[in-house]
Amino acid sequence: MVKKNKKTVAIVQARLTSKRFPNKVIKKIGNLTVIELILKRLKRSRLIDEIVFAIPSNKKNDKLYVLLKKLKANIFRGSENNVLDRFFKTAKKFKASTIVRITADAPLVDPKLIDEMISVYQKKKPDFLTNSPDHTSAAPPSFPDGFDVEIFSFNLLKLAKQNAFSNFYCEHVTPYFRFSGKFKKIDFKFSKNLSFLKFALDEKKDLKKIRGIYKHFHPNIFFSFKDLIKYNFFEKFFKKEFEKQNFLKNKIKKGQKLWTKAQKIIPGGNMLLSKNPSRFLPDLWPTYFQSAKGCKVKDLDNNVYIDFSTMGVGTNILGYGHPKVDFAVKQTVKKGNISTLNCPEEVLLAEQLIRLHPWFEMVRFARTGGEANSIAVRIARAAAGRDNVAICGYHGWHDWYLSTNLNSPKKKNLDSHLIKGLDIDGVPKKLKNTVFPFNYGDFDSLQKLVKNKNIGVIKMEVCRNTKPNISFLKKIRNLANKNKIVLIFDECTTGFREAFGGLHKTINIIPDMTILGKALGNGYAITAVLGKREVMECASNSFISSTFWTERIGPTAALKTLEVMNACKSWKIITKIGSKIKKRWSEIFDFYNLDVSIRGIPGLSNFIFNSSNHQNYKTLITQEMIKKNFLASNAVYPCINHSDSILEKYFDNLEKAVKIIRICENGADIRRYLKTDISKKDFKRFN
């Protein structure tokens, strides 16, 4: 007999307006809807006194309300977005003393598991009990996704309601319990780690798997969690997941564990989109390194890989840890990196860069490409006396650049310049219609912009996926001269790859400003903005200043890097290596009769499958190459350490992966071969 005023209520959070899978809770599994299955299964609980569905009160969820009424379920309607408020009011109305929180994306919710957890809660009397621990927990999660249960008191929910200070707290109900550190929390564990399995209904593909599970147990709809963990069942429904997990255990356990933690405490998981593992091999990419030398990288599990990918996203033409560059930096550290006074190396570096580019007369330094691009735009706008900028290519993360997407209602202006669907949250709306894109090779569109948009600055990459279009660039130079427009060449990526300095040296088309970065310091942070005196002097009248632009390591590394580059003629070496790569790619793809476009200058080579399966094939190549200890995808930044023997080993293993692609082109299902999710699309420049 339940004691008076001691009532345990299961509150099921449900709605029809899921962004990823709308109406999922009313989809049919067999003859029953998801929401009906959840209700029927929860009714099997011995320790739940009442079940209530907390749903939004808006019209979009009326269909769900009608269905629940037909099922004679208890219903409370409240705020859609403030789920905490909805939960609180539901619990208050139904006089709950203990609340069991369930989400409606769990059609396999297990009443036996819930009862077991309620028993622990009643016996040990914590403030909060959960089987889905977060990063604050000492132990990692163990239950599969889709069996999440949270148990807490009404009084605790009331405290959360009183102390909710952000949308995050209101949307997710329990963060206040989890993260405040004020309450006694128990993490309910399973004996095995099955957290890599997913039973939750988030996407359409999940529905197919869950339907298969119910079909397997038909006509029994009350199978338990323990029934689900039998080996034969997993073999049938989760073979791929187990193979993936075994691979993780054997190869990159530490890196993936750290990445899981990083995603919880660092927005986006890391600092650079280009290094996000989802863009290479989700779940299987090593992600973190402990050391790097030449073209080899050691991960956290002591696996050594040959980097046949981006070599630090284009920063290390001389290879990782070049002894002469590193020695120069070490000597600087011994002497002192920064002081109240300026370092003389920045003057020496400015002189050296001007000697390499004698048409420029002044230089400003920064540490990153995004900073340098923003500095250049600020100076150019000041020199032109006009704010509007025409851009072509990728130029960093700052507001001025991302504002390009404000111009279009669908926010797609940058789709052909960076990646599709680039968010612009936080970019000031007042920057709308100040930056306008044009595509490489499309001179007519640029002419129209100059005529109609009062353009003061043209900012562009010298080339993208091909060699520089000389006639196109000459037209732009003449257009800029005619209209007194400041022309900027962004050579953060292309600099030092085909020439000792900017690529524009090879085509004899001189911009008013250029930006050099990435390879300039061979892995140490340093970028440079070079320009004509009449343009650059405008920087003196604008506030462009930063403490760490005056540190000594970057300029020191750059001076030594330039010295080493000049001695070994690094640009010639990587051009020769890149030419070999492109030639062998062509031979391999032609031999297997695959339609592949090979693009880029030799020092920035890439290929793309002319197929709807490009991302599948790209992922497969990365997967198969990592098995052979190569970090490799569809883009290569050669370095001077990519020897002939390394090239041959790379091509031998690449060909084995390409054979599988040929099999798939002949009709085999690519999913048979992939042990992970498909990689996300890369930057346009690289694919």
C-alpha positions in Angstrom: 0.0 0.0 0.0 1.3 3.4 -1.0 1.5 5.8 1.9 -0.5 9.0 1.7 1.3 11.9 0.0 4.0 9.5 -1.2 3.1 9.2 -4.8 5.5 8.2 -7.6 4.6 9.6 -11.0 6.2 8.8 -14.3 6.1 12.0 -16.4 6.6 11.3 -20.1 8.0 14.2 -22.1 6.5 14.2 -25.6 5.8 16.4 -28.6 5.3 16.2 -32.4 7.7 19.0 -33.3 11.0 17.2 -33.3 13.4 19.0 -35.7 15.2 15.8 -36.7 12.1 13.5 -37.0 8.7 15.3 -36.8 5.7 13.2 -35.6 8.0 10.3 -34.5 6.0 9.5 -31.4 2.9 8.8 -33.4 4.6 6.5 -36.0 3.5 2.9 -36.1 5.5 0.0 -34.8 3.4 -3.0 -35.8 -0.2 -2.1 -35.0 0.7 0.4 -32.2 2.0 3.9 -32.2 5.2 4.7 -30.3 3.4 6.6 -27.7 0.9 3.7 -27.1 3.8 1.2 -26.7 5.4 3.5 -24.1 2.1 3.7 -22.2 1.5 0.0 -22.3 5.0 -0.9 -21.2 5.0 1.7 -18.3 1.8 0.3 -17.0 3.7 -2.9 -16.3 5.7 -1.1 -13.6 4.9 -2.2 -10.0 6.2 0.9 -8.3 4.9 3.7 -10.6 1.6 5.0 -9.1 0.5 7.2 -12.1 1.6 7.9 -15.6 1.3 11.4 -17.1 2.2 12.7 -20.6 3.5 16.3 -20.5 3.0 17.7 -24.0 3.1 21.2 -25.5 -0.1 23.3 -25.5 0.2 24.7 -29.0 -1.9 23.6 -32.0 1.0 21.7 -33.6 0.6 19.1 -30.9 -3.2 18.8 -30.9 -3.0 15.5 -32.9 -0.9 14.0 -30.1 -3.5 15.2 -27.5 -6.4 13.6 -29.4 -4.5 10.3 -29.6 -3.6 10.3 -25.9 -7.3 11.1 -25.0 -8.3 8.0 -27.0 -5.8 6.0 -25.0 -7.4 7.4 -21.8 -4.0 8.6 -20.7 -3.4 11.4 -18.2 -2.3 14.5 -20.0 -0.9 17.9 -19.0 -0.3 20.6 -21.6 2.2 23.4 -21.1 5.1 25.3 -22.6 6.8 23.7 -25.5 10.3 25.3 -25.0 10.3 25.6 -21.2 10.1 21.9 -20.5 11.1 22.5 -16.9 8.0 24.6 -16.3 5.9 22.0 -18.0 7.4 19.3 -15.8 6.9 21.3 -12.6 3.3 22.1 -13.3 2.6 18.5 -14.3 4.1 17.2 -11.1 2.2 19.8 -9.0 -1.2 19.0 -10.6 -0.8 15.3 -10.1 0.6 15.7 -6.6 3.8 13.8 -7.3 6.3 13.3 -4.4 8.7 11.3 -6.5 9.1 11.9 -10.3 10.4 9.4 -12.9 11.4 11.3 -16.0 10.9 9.5 -19.3 11.2 10.9 -22.8 9.0 9.8 -25.6 11.9 8.9 -27.9 12.2 5.6 -25.9 9.8 3.1 -27.3 11.8 0.3 -25.6 11.5 1.8 -22.1 11.7 -1.0 -19.6 9.4 -1.1 -16.5 11.5 -3.8 -14.8 14.6 -1.5 -15.0 12.5 1.4 -13.8 11.3 -0.5 -10.8 14.8 -1.6 -9.9 15.9 2.0 -10.0 12.9 3.2 -7.9 13.8 0.6 -5.3 17.4 1.9 -5.1 16.1 5.4 -4.9 13.7 4.5 -2.1 16.4 2.6 -0.2 19.4 4.9 -0.5 17.4 8.2 -0.7 19.6 10.3 -2.9 18.5 13.6 -4.2 18.9 12.4 -7.8 19.2 9.0 -9.4 20.1 8.5 -13.1 21.3 5.7 -15.4 22.6 8.4 -17.9 25.6 10.0 -16.2 27.2 13.2 -17.6 30.8 14.5 -17.6 30.5 15.4 -13.9 30.2 11.7 -13.0 33.2 9.6 -11.9 32.3 6.7 -14.1 31.3 6.7 -17.8 27.8 5.8 -19.0 26.9 2.1 -19.3 23.3 1.9 -20.5 22.4 2.2 -24.2 20.8 5.4 -25.4 17.1 4.9 -25.3 16.8 3.5 -21.7 17.4 6.8 -19.9 15.7 7.2 -16.6 15.9 10.0 -14.1 14.4 9.9 -10.6 14.0 12.9 -8.3 11.7 14.5 -5.7 9.1 17.2 -6.3 11.0 19.4 -3.9 14.2 19.1 -6.0 12.2 19.9 -9.1 10.8 23.0 -7.3 14.3 24.1 -6.5 15.3 23.7 -10.2 12.4 25.8 -11.2 13.4 28.5 -8.8 17.0 28.5 -9.9 16.7 28.1 -13.6 18.7 31.0 -15.1 19.2 30.0 -18.8 17.3 28.5 -21.7 19.5 25.4 -21.3 18.2 24.7 -17.8 14.6 25.2 -18.9 14.8 23.0 -21.9 16.6 20.0 -20.3 14.9 19.9 -16.9 17.7 18.3 -14.8 20.9 20.3 -15.4 20.4 22.1 -12.1 20.5 18.7 -10.2 23.4 17.5 -12.3 25.8 20.4 -12.4 25.3 22.5 -9.3 27.3 20.2 -7.1 24.8 20.8 -4.2 23.0 17.5 -4.3 23.6 13.8 -3.6 23.6 12.0 -6.9 23.7 8.3 -7.6 24.7 6.9 -11.0 22.9 3.6 -11.7 25.3 1.3 -13.5 25.0 -1.7 -15.7 27.7 -4.4 -15.5 28.8 -3.9 -19.1 29.5 -0.8 -21.1 26.7 -0.7 -23.7 26.5 3.1 -24.1 27.7 2.8 -27.7 24.4 1.2 -28.6 21.4 3.3 -29.6 17.8 2.3 -29.0 16.4 5.9 -28.9 14.1 7.1 -31.7 15.9 10.2 -33.0 15.9 9.7 -36.8 14.1 7.7 -39.5 16.8 5.1 -39.6 16.2 4.4 -35.9 12.6 3.6 -36.5 13.5 0.8 -39.0 15.8 -0.8 -36.4 13.2 -0.6 -33.6 10.5 -2.0 -35.8 12.9 -4.9 -36.5 13.3 -5.5 -32.8 9.6 -5.6 -32.1 9.2 -8.0 -35.1 11.9 -10.2 -33.6 10.0 -10.5 -30.3 6.4 -10.6 -31.9 3.8 -11.0 -30.4 5.5 -10.2 -27.1 5.6 -6.4 -26.7 6.8 -6.6 -23.1 10.3 -7.9 -23.6 12.8 -6.5 -21.1 16.2 -4.8 -21.3 17.8 -8.0 -20.3 16.1 -9.8 -23.2 17.7 -7.3 -25.5 21.2 -7.9 -24.4 21.4 -11.5 -25.5 24.3 -12.1 -27.9 22.3 -13.5 -30.8 20.1 -10.4 -30.7 23.0 -8.1 -30.9 24.5 -10.1 -33.7 21.4 -9.6 -35.7 20.7 -5.9 -35.0 23.9 -4.4 -33.8 26.7 -6.2 -35.6 28.1 -3.0 -37.1 28.0 -1.2 -33.7 30.0 -4.0 -32.0 32.5 -4.1 -34.8 33.0 -0.4 -34.5 33.4 -0.7 -30.7 35.9 -3.5 -31.0 37.9 -1.4 -33.4 37.8 1.5 -31.0 39.0 -0.7 -28.1 41.9 -2.0 -30.2 43.0 1.2 -31.9 42.0 4.6 -30.5 40.5 4.1 -27.1 42.1 7.0 -25.4 41.6 9.5 -28.2 37.9 8.8 -28.5 37.3 8.8 -24.7 38.9 12.3 -24.6 36.8 13.5 -27.6 33.7 12.3 -25.8 34.7 14.4 -22.8 35.7 17.4 -25.0 32.3 17.6 -26.7 30.7 18.1 -23.2 33.0 20.9 -22.0 34.2 22.6 -25.2 31.6 24.0 -27.6 32.0 22.2 -30.9 34.5 19.8 -29.2 37.6 21.6 -30.5 39.0 24.9 -31.7 39.1 24.2 -35.5 36.4 22.9 -37.7 38.9 21.4 -40.1 40.2 19.1 -37.3 36.8 17.8 -36.1 36.9 14.0 -36.4 33.4 14.0 -37.9 35.0 15.4 -41.1 37.3 12.4 -41.4 36.1 9.3 -39.8 33.4 9.6 -37.1 34.1 7.4 -34.0 37.3 6.0 -35.5 39.6 9.0 -36.1 42.4 9.2 -33.5 41.6 12.9 -32.9 44.5 13.7 -30.5 48.3 13.4 -30.8 51.0 13.1 -28.3 54.0 13.8 -30.6 54.7 14.5 -34.3 57.9 14.4 -36.3 58.6 14.7 -40.0 55.3 13.4 -41.5 54.6 10.9 -38.7 52.1 11.4 -35.8 51.7 9.4 -32.6 48.3 9.2 -31.0 47.4 8.8 -27.4 47.5 5.0 -27.7 51.0 5.0 -29.2 49.8 4.2 -32.7 52.1 5.9 -35.2 50.5 7.2 -38.4 51.9 8.7 -41.6 50.2 12.0 -42.2 49.0 11.9 -45.7 46.3 14.4 -45.1 46.6 18.2 -44.4 49.9 18.2 -42.4 48.6 20.5 -39.6 46.0 22.0 -42.0 48.7 23.3 -44.3 51.1 24.6 -41.6 54.1 22.3 -42.0 55.7 22.2 -45.4 59.1 21.4 -43.7 57.4 18.6 -41.7 56.6 18.4 -38.1 59.3 19.4 -35.6 61.9 20.6 -38.0 65.2 20.6 -36.0 66.5 24.0 -37.1 63.2 25.8 -36.6 62.6 24.1 -33.3 66.1 24.9 -32.1 65.7 28.6 -33.0 62.4 28.7 -31.0 64.0 26.9 -28.0 66.8 29.6 -27.9 64.1 32.3 -28.0 62.3 30.7 -25.0 65.6 30.6 -23.1 66.1 34.3 -23.8 62.5 35.3 -23.0 59.5 35.3 -25.3 57.9 38.6 -24.4 58.6 41.8 -22.5 57.6 45.4 -22.1 59.9 46.2 -25.1 59.4 45.0 -28.7 61.2 42.1 -30.2 63.7 43.0 -33.0 62.7 39.8 -35.0 59.5 41.4 -36.3 61.6 44.1 -38.0 63.9 41.6 -39.5 61.0 39.5 -40.7 59.3 42.5 -42.3 62.5 43.3 -44.2 62.8 39.7 -45.4 59.2 39.5 -46.6 59.5 42.8 -48.5 62.7 41.5 -50.1 60.7 38.5 -51.3 57.9 40.8 -52.5 59.6 44.1 -53.5 56.3 45.6 -54.8 55.2 45.8 -51.2 56.6 48.3 -48.8 55.0 47.7 -45.4 54.0 44.7 -43.3 51.7 44.0 -40.3 51.9 40.8 -38.3 49.3 38.7 -36.5 49.2 35.1 -35.3 46.2 33.5 -37.2 44.8 33.7 -40.7 41.4 34.9 -39.4 43.1 37.8 -37.6 45.2 38.7 -40.6 42.2 38.7 -42.9 40.3 41.0 -40.6 43.3 43.3 -40.3 43.6 43.5 -44.1 39.9 44.3 -44.6 40.0 47.0 -41.9 43.1 48.7 -43.6 41.7 48.3 -47.1 38.3 49.8 -46.1 40.2 52.8 -44.6 42.3 53.2 -47.7 39.4 52.9 -50.1 37.1 55.2 -48.1 34.2 52.7 -48.8 32.9 49.9 -46.6 31.6 47.4 -49.1 33.7 44.3 -49.9 33.4 41.8 -52.7 34.8 38.4 -51.7 35.7 35.1 -53.5 36.8 32.1 -51.4 37.3 31.4 -47.7 38.7 34.2 -45.5 38.1 33.2 -41.9 35.6 33.1 -39.1 35.1 36.8 -38.2 31.9 38.8 -38.4 32.8 40.8 -41.5 33.1 37.5 -43.5 30.2 35.6 -42.1 27.9 38.6 -42.6 27.9 37.6 -46.3 25.2 35.1 -45.4 23.0 37.8 -44.0 22.3 39.1 -47.5 20.2 36.1 -48.5 16.9 35.0 -46.8 18.1 31.4 -47.0 21.6 32.3 -45.7 23.4 30.4 -48.5 25.7 33.0 -50.0 28.8 31.2 -48.6 27.7 27.7 -49.7 30.1 27.8 -52.7 32.9 29.4 -50.7 33.0 27.4 -47.5 30.5 24.7 -46.4 26.8 24.5 -46.8 24.5 25.6 -44.0 27.0 27.8 -42.2 25.3 29.3 -39.1 25.6 33.1 -38.5 24.2 33.2 -35.0 25.7 36.2 -33.2 26.8 38.1 -36.3 25.4 41.6 -36.1 22.4 42.1 -38.4 23.6 45.6 -39.2 26.5 44.1 -41.2 23.9 43.0 -43.8 24.7 44.1 -47.4 28.3 45.1 -46.7 30.0 41.9 -48.0 29.1 40.4 -51.4 30.3 37.1 -52.9 31.3 36.3 -56.4 32.5 33.0 -57.8 36.0 32.3 -59.1 36.1 32.8 -62.9 32.8 34.8 -63.0 34.0 38.2 -64.0 30.6 39.4 -65.1 29.1 39.0 -61.6 32.0 40.9 -60.1 31.5 43.7 -62.6 27.9 44.0 -61.6 28.8 44.2 -57.9 31.3 47.0 -58.6 28.7 48.9 -60.6 25.8 48.4 -58.2 27.2 48.0 -54.7 29.8 50.8 -54.3 32.6 48.2 -53.8 35.7 49.6 -52.1 37.6 46.3 -51.6 38.0 43.1 -53.6 39.3 40.2 -51.5 40.0 36.8 -53.0 42.0 33.6 -53.1 44.5 33.5 -56.0 43.3 30.1 -57.0 40.9 27.4 -55.7 40.7 23.9 -57.2 42.8 24.7 -60.3 45.9 26.7 -61.2 45.4 30.5 -61.1 43.1 31.8 -63.9 45.5 34.5 -65.2 43.1 36.2 -67.7 40.5 36.4 -64.9 42.9 37.8 -62.4 44.2 40.4 -64.9 40.7 41.6 -65.6 40.1 42.0 -61.8 43.4 43.9 -61.5 42.3 46.3 -64.3 38.8 46.7 -62.8 40.3 47.5 -59.4 42.6 50.1 -60.9 39.8 51.7 -62.9 37.5 52.0 -59.9 40.1 52.8 -57.2 39.3 49.6 -55.4 41.9 48.0 -53.1 42.7 44.5 -54.3 43.7 41.8 -51.7 45.0 38.4 -52.5 44.5 36.0 -49.6 47.4 33.6 -49.7 47.2 32.1 -46.3 46.9 28.6 -47.9 48.7 29.0 -51.3 51.7 31.0 -50.0 55.1 29.2 -50.2 53.7 26.2 -52.1 54.7 27.0 -55.7 57.0 29.9 -55.0 59.2 31.3 -52.3 56.5 33.6 -51.1 53.1 34.3 -52.5 51.7 32.3 -55.5 51.0 35.6 -57.3 54.8 35.9 -57.9 54.5 33.2 -60.5 51.8 35.0 -62.6 53.1 38.6 -62.3 49.8 40.0 -61.2 50.4 42.3 -58.2 47.6 43.0 -55.7 47.6 46.0 -53.4 47.8 43.7 -50.4 48.4 40.1 -49.7 48.1 37.8 -46.7 50.7 35.1 -45.9 50.2 32.5 -43.1 50.0 28.8 -42.2 53.3 27.6 -43.6 55.2 30.9 -42.7 56.2 29.6 -39.3 56.2 25.8 -40.0 53.7 25.1 -37.2 54.3 28.2 -35.1 51.7 30.9 -35.0 52.5 33.8 -37.3 50.7 35.5 -40.2 51.6 38.6 -42.2 49.7 41.3 -44.1 51.8 42.9 -46.8 50.9 45.9 -48.8 51.7 49.0 -50.7 52.7 52.0 -48.6 49.7 54.2 -49.5 47.4 51.5 -48.4 49.2 50.2 -45.3 49.8 53.6 -43.8 46.0 53.8 -43.2 46.6 51.3 -40.4 48.2 54.1 -38.4 44.8 55.8 -38.2 42.9 52.8 -37.1 43.1 50.9 -33.8 44.7 47.6 -34.8 46.6 46.3 -31.8 47.1 43.1 -29.7 49.4 42.1 -26.9 50.4 38.7 -28.3 51.1 40.0 -31.7 54.3 41.2 -30.1 55.5 37.8 -28.8 58.8 36.6 -30.1 58.3 32.9 -31.0 56.3 33.5 -34.2 58.7 35.9 -35.9 61.7 33.8 -34.8 60.1 30.6 -36.2 59.3 32.5 -39.4 62.8 33.8 -40.0 64.3 30.3 -39.5 61.5 28.7 -41.7 62.3 31.1 -44.5 66.0 30.3 -44.2 65.4 26.6 -44.4 62.9 26.9 -47.2 65.3 28.9 -49.3 68.2 26.5 -48.6 66.3 23.3 -49.6 64.0 25.0 -52.2 61.0 23.4 -50.4 58.4 24.8 -52.9 60.1 22.8 -55.6 60.3 19.7 -53.5 56.6 19.7 -52.6 55.6 20.6 -56.2 57.5 17.5 -57.4 55.9 15.3 -54.8 52.4 16.7 -55.4 52.8 16.1 -59.2 53.7 12.5 -58.5 50.6 12.1 -56.3 48.3 13.6 -58.9 49.7 11.4 -61.6 49.3 8.2 -59.7 45.8 9.1 -58.6 44.9 9.5 -62.2 46.4 6.1 -63.1 44.7 4.3 -60.3 41.3 5.8 -60.8 41.5 5.3 -64.6 42.6 1.6 -64.1 39.4 0.9 -62.1 37.3 3.0 -64.4 36.1 5.5 -61.8 34.9 8.9 -62.6 37.1 11.1 -60.4 38.1 14.8 -60.7 41.6 15.5 -59.6 42.1 19.2 -58.7 44.4 21.7 -57.1 47.9 22.8 -57.5 50.5 20.1 -56.7 51.1 21.5 -53.3 47.3 21.4 -52.5 46.1 18.3 -54.3 42.6 16.8 -53.9 40.2 14.5 -55.7 36.4 14.1 -55.7 34.3 11.2 -56.9 31.8 12.4 -59.5 29.1 10.3 -57.8 26.3 10.8 -55.3 28.4 8.3 -53.2 31.4 10.7 -52.9 31.1 11.1 -49.1 30.7 7.3 -48.7 33.8 6.6 -50.8 35.8 9.3 -49.1 34.9 7.9 -45.7 35.8 4.4 -46.9 39.2 5.5 -48.1 39.9 7.1 -44.7 38.7 4.0 -42.9 40.8 1.6 -44.9 43.9 3.8 -44.9 43.8 4.3 -41.1 43.9 0.5 -40.7 47.3 0.7 -42.5 48.4 3.6 -40.2 47.9 6.4 -42.7 46.0 9.6 -41.9 44.5 10.0 -45.4 41.4 11.3 -47.0 40.8 13.0 -50.4 43.1 16.0 -49.9 46.9 16.0 -49.5 49.3 18.8 -48.4 52.7 17.4 -49.3 55.7 18.1 -47.1 59.4 17.6 -47.8 59.3 14.4 -45.7 57.0 12.5 -48.0 59.7 10.3 -49.5 59.3 8.0 -52.5 59.1 4.9 -50.2 56.2 6.5 -48.3 54.5 7.4 -51.5 54.7 3.8 -52.8 53.3 2.5 -49.5 50.5 5.0 -49.7 49.6 4.1 -53.3 49.6 0.4 -52.6 47.1 0.8 -49.7 45.0 3.4 -51.6 44.6 1.0 -54.5 43.2 -1.7 -52.1 40.6 0.8 -50.9 39.8 1.8 -54.5 39.2 -1.9 -55.4 36.3 -1.9 -52.8 34.9 1.2 -54.3 34.9 -0.5 -57.7 33.0 -3.4 -56.2 30.4 -0.9 -54.8 30.1 0.8 -58.2 29.3 -2.7 -59.6 26.4 -3.0 -57.3 27.6 -3.9 -53.8 26.2 -2.0 -50.8 28.8 0.4 -49.4 27.3 -0.1 -46.0 28.7 -3.6 -45.9 32.2 -2.1 -45.7 31.7 1.0 -43.6 32.3 0.6 -39.8 31.3 4.1 -38.9 29.0 7.0 -39.9 29.6 9.0 -43.1 32.0 11.9 -42.7 30.6 15.4 -42.9 31.3 17.5 -46.0 34.6 19.3 -46.1 35.5 22.8 -47.1 34.7 23.5 -50.7 38.3 24.4 -51.4 39.3 20.8 -50.5 36.6 18.7 -52.2 
